[in-house]
Amino acid sequence: MFNIVSSWNKRRRSRSLDQLNPWVYKPAELWQAKEQEHHHPPPKKRSCTMVFTLKEMEEATNLFSDRNLIGKGGFGRVYRGVLKDGQIVAVKKMELPTCKQADGEREFRVEIDILSRLDHPNLVTLIGYCADGKHRFVVYEYMPRGNLQDILNGIGEVRMDWPLRLRIALGAARALAYLHSSTAVGVPVVHRDFKSSNILLTDHYEAKISDFGLAKLLQQDQDLHTTTRVLGTFGYFDPEYALTGKLTLQSDVYAFGVVLLELLTGRRAIDLSQGPQEQNLIVGIHQAVGDRKKLRKVVDRDMPRGSYTLESVSMFAALAARCVCFDSAGRPPMQDCVKELQFIMYANMKI
């Protein structure tokens, strides 16, 4: 009885401290301990995770020089940095207005907690973090080729052929399949913000998924999470999730299907510069799936014609169409997507 009362008082005290000041620095071990209280498995320890000071972040980025700026998002900015040991890293600096600071703190903690548990070649590696006063930074491995969306949108002079696009799709599929399996952290993980700008590329164009601030761990024996707040990025929303608030693993599959269409067409998920019928990428794709003449018209013109077979493109489009099925029950699990993409790569080798 004494243990139960003591445990309850401890939880009440820690909760009241959070409410008084949600920005009080708490080490990752404490956040992870709280996760365990909610029946999550013990996190996998990663010896490489480092804790940095604000001064170290300033030194690494040359006082956050604009010359080191490599990206911007709703959370803030990303800088290229060099640590004292010479390692090149990416430093994500959280910059949020006061009204969103509590949300930013929550996303920061979730990202550190989940990334510190994960270990997969197609997930970005967490180097460390900084929680110095009210300053929040996440430090990742540096990805020299940037993100997939920028390359598809013509930022840079890289023209990706079909085999390279298939390899990127397969790498991303493997990462999501790993997250959705219970082998990652003991329970399935829904990324919830999977999109082409969160697919980063190594020097050799290996795909790695990043940005886990909105990720959600599904409880054991639970295949969905219901929420009143729909989070993510417009254009990649699972329609069922947007309408009902029911978040499932198939929500990630829908977003993956949108990314497949981006790889196929070279277009953005949402492009307001297009006509009313062309603004949303998935509109009309189902008509093109069974018609090879229409399919030729939607294939990205920047892709070398000699790099793909129409058979492999047709199979790829059919997989994408199933992934963006309005009814989540009609979408394939990510493990099946991995197998199909492997088969599509084999089919394309018949050139």
Secondary structure, 3 states (H helix, E strand, C coil): CHHHHHHHHHHHHHHHHHHHCCCCCCCHHHHHHHHHHCCCCCCCCCCCCEEECHHHHHHHHCCCCHHHEEEEECCEEEEEEECCCCCEEEEEEECCCHHHHHHHHHHHHHHHHHHCCCCCCCECCEEEEEEECCEEEEEEECCCCCEHHHHHCCCCCCCCCHHHHHHHHHHHHHHHHHHHCCCCCCCCEECCCCCHHHEEECCCCCEEECCCCCCEECCCCCCEEECCCCCCCCCCCCHHHHHHCEEEHHHHHHHHHHHHHHHHHCCCCECCCCCCCCCECCCCHHHHHCCHHHHHHHCCCCCCHHHCCHHHHHHHHHHHHHHCCCCHHHCCCHHHHHHHHHHHHHHHCCC
